Amino acid sequence: MLPGAVIGWDMGAALSMAQALGVPAIAAAELLPVLEAVMVAKINEQMETSGTGSFSS
């Protein structure tokens, strides 16, 4: 864990949510890492830009 930074998703939870939504497991396994990388980069960028070290709207 890094204070004030997002480092990733709980992939087990993400895969379970995908399954609950009817997303094929192979599609989720292929797409979730790519989506995670973009999400982490954007959230950390937003936190850095805001200077708060936390989520902002």
C-alpha positions in Angstrom: 0.0 0.0 0.0 1.2 3.5 -0.9 -0.2 6.4 1.1 -2.1 8.7 -1.2 -1.9 6.4 -4.3 -4.0 3.8 -6.0 -1.9 0.8 -7.0 -4.6 -1.5 -8.4 -7.9 -3.4 -8.1 -8.8 -6.5 -6.2 -8.9 -8.7 -9.3 -10.8 -11.5 -7.5 -13.6 -9.0 -6.7 -13.5 -7.6 -10.3 -13.8 -11.0 -11.8 -16.7 -11.9 -9.5 -18.5 -8.7 -10.5 -17.9 -9.5 -14.1 -19.4 -13.0 -13.6 -22.4 -11.6 -11.8 -23.0 -9.2 -14.7 -22.8 -12.1 -17.2 -19.5 -11.1 -18.7 -17.7 -14.2 -20.1 -14.7 -15.1 -17.9 -12.2 -15.0 -20.9 -13.3 -11.5 -21.8 -13.0 -10.3 -18.3 -9.5 -11.9 -17.9 -8.4 -10.1 -21.1 -10.0 -6.7 -20.5 -9.7 -6.1 -16.8 -5.9 -5.7 -16.6 -6.0 -3.1 -19.4 -8.9 -1.2 -17.8 -7.2 -1.4 -14.4 -4.0 0.2 -15.7 -5.8 3.1 -17.3 -8.0 3.7 -14.2 -5.0 3.6 -11.8 -3.1 6.0 -13.9 -6.0 8.5 -14.3 -6.9 8.4 -10.6 -3.3 8.9 -9.5 -3.0 11.7 -12.1 -6.1 13.4 -10.7 -5.0 13.1 -7.1 -1.6 14.5 -8.0 -3.1 17.4 -9.9 -5.5 18.3 -7.2 -2.7 18.2 -4.6 -5.0 16.6 -2.0 -3.7 13.1 -2.1 -7.3 11.9 -2.1 -10.3 11.6 -4.5 -11.9 14.8 -5.7 -14.8 15.5 -8.0 
